[in-house]
Amino acid sequence: MPTAWVTLPPGTTAVGRSANCALWQENNPTAEAMGPYGCTLPGIIVPKGQVTNFALTLRVGDVVTHAKGGVQLVWGPDPADSHRPAFDPNSRNDSAVLTVN
């Protein structure tokens, strides 16, 4: 199942999330605030043009200039166990930077 893997920018903590996002490490108070989070996409494939909304509410605790986290599409429960399907050989369009200024 495709998942948006979200790594929070340094200096931020998660204080809220949408129902389709879950903490990768459940029952870990440190990870609760720091993540990463897996946000599920509906279905087994992602059709071109599909839009899936999810939200993570962040609190900025420490100001880090141009703090960068990221979002990555993974084909499994986490990037370490991701198996790219044959129909999507291009990994260059699977990620984006999350910047907090």
Secondary structure as UniProt FT lines:
FT   STRAND          2..7
FT   TURN            10..11
FT   STRAND          12..17
FT   TURN            19..20
FT   STRAND          21..23
FT   TURN            26..27
FT   HELIX           29..34
FT   STRAND          37..40
FT   TURN            48..49
FT   STRAND          56..60
FT   TURN            65..66
FT   STRAND          67..75
FT   HELIX           79..81
FT   TURN            86..87
FT   HELIX           91..93
FT   STRAND          95..100
//
